[in-house]
Amino acid sequence: MKIIMSCGGTGGHIYPAVAIADKIKEKQPEAEILFIGSKHGMENRLVPEAGYEIKGIDASGIDRRHILNNIKTLRKLVAGGREAGRIIRSFKPDIVIGTGGYVTVAALRQGARFGARCFIHEQNALPGLANRMLAGRCEKVFISFAEAEHYFKTAADIVLTGNPIRKDFLEGEQTAHSGKTLLICGGSLGAEMINRAALELIARRPSYNVIFITGRRYFESVKKALADMPDNLRLIDYENDMRSRMCEADLIVSRSGAVTMAEISAMKKPAVYIPSPNVTGNHQYYNAKAAADQNAAILIEESELSENRARLFEAVEGLINDDERLRLMSCNAEALARADAADLIYRNIFLQLE
């Protein structure tokens, strides 16, 4: 069995692809798996680290602000299609699975052209343009949020699976910790507006512990602003082991990328989600709203933080010491989590072959 995984651009596309590949290798150790990604994306580091070969093709997203730049995008799309065709002719995959990013357009189109069974997985409540374009070429579309279903009118079969996540978030017991603890993290690069709101929260001297992950580019400026650091604050620039930090937390403040949310839900953690307004289609807002509608999280938009610097502090204060509300939100987060997402995807692809 030969399988091509196609992903690119962000960890939100890459980590689910790796999780699906890991599940395939677990069930079928003899399977040959090849990744197709963009030539310069982070997948070229993350995929080999996970133990898989990757080949790069030309791909870039549509520039909605500068229309003329899309001439270059179209050229890359054509070139990427030719490159994907050569890879697929050489590798001869039985199956092509795409998890998003514009690189998947070329890979899935060429896979369908050469007779491979094609599938896509959509991580977000508001699907990306690439996946919407490809749905009609695929045997099945896997979605993480029920809200995504009505965007895939041309799909033959839509299956709600949840979001496949890294194994370490699904394995092992959660560690005990002393005292209420708030974890604040704006992503690997950090988020300026979240950091400002966190500084306002810390300035009000909360009684609970605070783990504040600033992002490397903001660490020094935040550290300078916190010259008089309280004893109950732990300041971190970047964290590789997010599972351990989440284990310590009673409440998490975070962006609402689909993979991050899936990990938080798998850890059964209540959350305050502050969506990034700088993503395509404002999809993080729709992800966060899906969780907030199920009372698994609180949704705060960045515009609210701009209008009221104390908005985050007020939201956290109203929640972190309310044990019954935390417990309820934890149960709701667990209900949203799909620990079996990779299993569901595997079974839907391979069950008829076994």
Secondary structure, 3 states (H helix, E strand, C coil): CEEEEECCCCHHHHHHHHHHHHHHHHHCCCCEEEEEEECCCCHHHHHHHCCCEEEEECCCCCCCCCHHHHHHHHHHHHHHHHHHHHHHHHHCCCEEEECCCCHHHHHHHHHHHCCCEEEEEECCCCCCHHHHHHHHHCCEEEECCHHHHHHCCCCCCEEECCCCCCHHHCCCCCCCCCCCEEEEECCCCCCHHHHHHHHHHHHCCCCCEEEEECCHHHHHHHHHHCCCCCCCEEEECCCCCHHHHHHHCCEEEECCCHHHHHHHHHCCCCEEECCCCCCHHHHHHHHHHHHHHCCCEEECCHHHHHHCCCHHHHHHHHHHCCHHHHHHHHHHHHHHCCCCHHHHHHHHHHHHHC
